[in-house]
Amino acid sequence: MATAPQDSQKWIADKVGSAPVVLFMKGTRFQPQCGFSATVVGILDTLLADYETVNVLADPNIRQGIKDFSNWPTIPQLYVKGEFLGGCDIVREMHQNGELAPALGVADTPVEPPAFELTQEAATVFKQALAEEGQPDLCIHIEINARYQTQLAIEPADDAAVTVVRDGLTFVFDRLSAQRARGMKIDFVDQGGQAGFKIDNPNAPPSVKQMSVDELKQKLDAGETFRFIDVRTPRERDVASIAGTELLDDELHEQLMQLDRKTPLVFHCHHGGRSNQAANYFLSQGFVDVANVVGGIDAWSLKIDASVPRY
């Protein structure tokens, strides 16, 4: 976004009128920088193929100026046909009750009940939980947020919700969650005394895989192909290093950015913190197979190769 002139109010007024739908947000449509902005983008993406966004983080004049312009204290802010529609809570409520689509000038297509897989183990646990509640009108509410984190709750039915009946159980979704739930699998697992629901959602965006040093060694021993990247300082690398790694510097960064975005990348540092940040950065640049070595080179030295010096 170009820097706004000193007269930010005029710049904002011009921008608001420049497109039918304009969203002032933190970050961009494809990389929101706050949960509220991500929520509104997620809603708009289900209704519109194209709309204008303004990253308020790019210019402090705009960040404060839009609040003054609308007399509204929070961001994001949505404008439709030059008029302020509201912030995150208002947009979400309008979408849930079917008012948003008409306001945007698009058809409000009914949301189809999602098809999803429910394992017998999960169904049994749900039934036990409902039986313990002792209220026949309770349902299983499933909410999937913009980051595809899933919340399960036992609550009364919602007349405005999207309903699915499976194995004698009633599942209810809000409109966005119903769209995000298509094809997901709900399971219940008990591994080593750690029991809980396990949800696999094919619609979720890629995330950084947390790789143990044992898994890393298996990949190396199997001869798997990936770029193995050390994000520590040159001084740390002089003290200790893992064979086959590349030090992340400006030159390597440029090389990596030219790669096919499906190229597997594995990052490590001293204990795993810096490498996790680097992995998330490359994920944001479009790479889809990105891993972070948990515990870093210190865990490698402790568990895999004691000849690697600890520091």
Secondary structure in CASP SS format (residue, H / E / C, confidence):
PFRMAT SS
TARGET T0000
AUTHOR 0000-0000-0000
METHOD secondary structure of the structure
MODEL  1
M C 1.00
A C 1.00
T C 1.00
A C 1.00
P C 1.00
Q C 1.00
D C 1.00
S H 1.00
Q H 1.00
K H 1.00
W H 1.00
I H 1.00
A H 1.00
D H 1.00
K H 1.00
V H 1.00
G C 1.00
S C 1.00
A C 1.00
P C 1.00
V E 1.00
V E 1.00
L E 1.00
F E 1.00
M E 1.00
K C 1.00
G E 1.00
T E 1.00
R C 1.00
F C 1.00
Q E 1.00
P E 1.00
Q C 1.00
C C 1.00
G H 1.00
F H 1.00
S H 1.00
A H 1.00
T H 1.00
V H 1.00
V H 1.00
G H 1.00
I H 1.00
L H 1.00
D H 1.00
T H 1.00
L H 1.00
L C 1.00
A C 1.00
D C 1.00
Y C 1.00
E E 1.00
T E 1.00
V E 1.00
N E 1.00
V H 1.00
L H 1.00
A H 1.00
D C 1.00
P H 1.00
N H 1.00
I H 1.00
R H 1.00
Q H 1.00
G H 1.00
I H 1.00
K H 1.00
D H 1.00
F H 1.00
S H 1.00
N C 1.00
W C 1.00
P C 1.00
T C 1.00
I C 1.00
P C 1.00
Q E 1.00
L E 1.00
Y E 1.00
V E 1.00
K C 1.00
G C 1.00
E E 1.00
F E 1.00
L E 1.00
G E 1.00
G C 1.00
C H 1.00
D H 1.00
I H 1.00
V H 1.00
R H 1.00
E H 1.00
M H 1.00
H H 1.00
Q H 1.00
N C 1.00
G C 1.00
E C 1.00
L H 1.00
A H 1.00
P H 1.00
A H 1.00
L H 1.00
G C 1.00
V C 1.00
A C 1.00
D C 1.00
T C 1.00
P C 1.00
V C 1.00
E C 1.00
P C 1.00
P C 1.00
A C 1.00
F C 1.00
E E 1.00
L E 1.00
T C 1.00
Q H 1.00
E H 1.00
A H 1.00
A H 1.00
T H 1.00
V H 1.00
F H 1.00
K H 1.00
Q H 1.00
A H 1.00
L H 1.00
A H 1.00
E H 1.00
E H 1.00
G C 1.00
Q C 1.00
P C 1.00
D C 1.00
L E 1.00
C E 1.00
I E 1.00
H E 1.00
I E 1.00
E E 1.00
I E 1.00
N C 1.00
A C 1.00
R C 1.00
Y C 1.00
Q C 1.00
T E 1.00
Q E 1.00
L E 1.00
A E 1.00
I E 1.00
E E 1.00
P E 1.00
A C 1.00
D C 1.00
D C 1.00
A C 1.00
A C 1.00
V E 1.00
T E 1.00
V E 1.00
V E 1.00
R E 1.00
D C 1.00
G C 1.00
L E 1.00
T E 1.00
F E 1.00
V E 1.00
F E 1.00
D C 1.00
R H 1.00
L H 1.00
S H 1.00
A H 1.00
Q H 1.00
R H 1.00
A C 1.00
R C 1.00
G C 1.00
M C 1.00
K E 1.00
I E 1.00
D E 1.00
F E 1.00
V E 1.00
D E 1.00
Q E 1.00
G C 1.00
G C 1.00
Q E 1.00
A E 1.00
G E 1.00
F E 1.00
K E 1.00
I E 1.00
D E 1.00
N C 1.00
P C 1.00
N C 1.00
A C 1.00
P C 1.00
P C 1.00
S C 1.00
V C 1.00
K E 1.00
Q E 1.00
M E 1.00
S C 1.00
V H 1.00
D H 1.00
E H 1.00
L H 1.00
K H 1.00
Q H 1.00
K H 1.00
L H 1.00
D H 1.00
A C 1.00
G C 1.00
E C 1.00
T C 1.00
F C 1.00
R E 1.00
F E 1.00
I E 1.00
D E 1.00
V C 1.00
R C 1.00
T C 1.00
P H 1.00
R H 1.00
E H 1.00
R H 1.00
D H 1.00
V H 1.00
A C 1.00
S C 1.00
I C 1.00
A C 1.00
G C 1.00
T C 1.00
E E 1.00
L E 1.00
L C 1.00
D C 1.00
D H 1.00
E H 1.00
L H 1.00
H H 1.00
E H 1.00
Q H 1.00
L H 1.00
M H 1.00
Q C 1.00
L C 1.00
D C 1.00
R C 1.00
K C 1.00
T C 1.00
P C 1.00
L E 1.00
V E 1.00
F E 1.00
H E 1.00
C C 1.00
H C 1.00
H C 1.00
G C 1.00
G H 1.00
R H 1.00
S H 1.00
N H 1.00
Q H 1.00
A H 1.00
A H 1.00
N H 1.00
Y H 1.00
F H 1.00
L H 1.00
S H 1.00
Q C 1.00
G C 1.00
F C 1.00
V C 1.00
D C 1.00
V E 1.00
A E 1.00
N E 1.00
V E 1.00
V C 1.00
G C 1.00
G H 1.00
I H 1.00
D H 1.00
A H 1.00
W H 1.00
S H 1.00
L H 1.00
K H 1.00
I C 1.00
D C 1.00
A C 1.00
S C 1.00
V C 1.00
P C 1.00
R C 1.00
Y C 1.00
END
